[in-house]
Amino acid sequence: MPDSAKKAEAFAAIDCAREAAEVAARIKDNDLFSRIQAAVAPSSAAGLAIAQVRERFASALR
């Protein structure tokens, strides 16, 4: 499945938030990225991983 919002949502549905965030960042969908990030606790392992993804893709998400 190519990178798309549906792919990100599919990852999120199976509790793969980091992978979902990476796809959202690659397709430059800031709204989707924010929804994925909001769905996990910031201090959780997934929340920390998503924060790292945001840092890596910061310019793409602006």
ChimeraX attribute file (.defattr): number of C-alpha atoms within 10 A of each C-alpha:
attribute: neighborCount
match mode: 1-to-1
recipient: residues
	/A:1	5
	/A:2	7
	/A:3	14
	/A:4	16
	/A:5	17
	/A:6	14
	/A:7	16
	/A:8	24
	/A:9	21
	/A:10	15
	/A:11	18
	/A:12	18
	/A:13	11
	/A:14	9
	/A:15	14
	/A:16	15
	/A:17	24
	/A:18	24
	/A:19	20
	/A:20	28
	/A:21	30
	/A:22	21
	/A:23	24
	/A:24	28
	/A:25	25
	/A:26	17
	/A:27	17
	/A:28	19
	/A:29	17
	/A:30	18
	/A:31	12
	/A:32	19
	/A:33	25
	/A:34	16
	/A:35	14
	/A:36	22
	/A:37	22
	/A:38	11
	/A:39	13
	/A:40	17
	/A:41	11
	/A:42	14
	/A:43	10
	/A:44	10
	/A:45	12
	/A:46	20
	/A:47	19
	/A:48	16
	/A:49	19
	/A:50	24
	/A:51	18
	/A:52	14
	/A:53	20
	/A:54	20
	/A:55	12
	/A:56	13
	/A:57	17
	/A:58	14
	/A:59	10
	/A:60	14
	/A:61	18
	/A:62	8
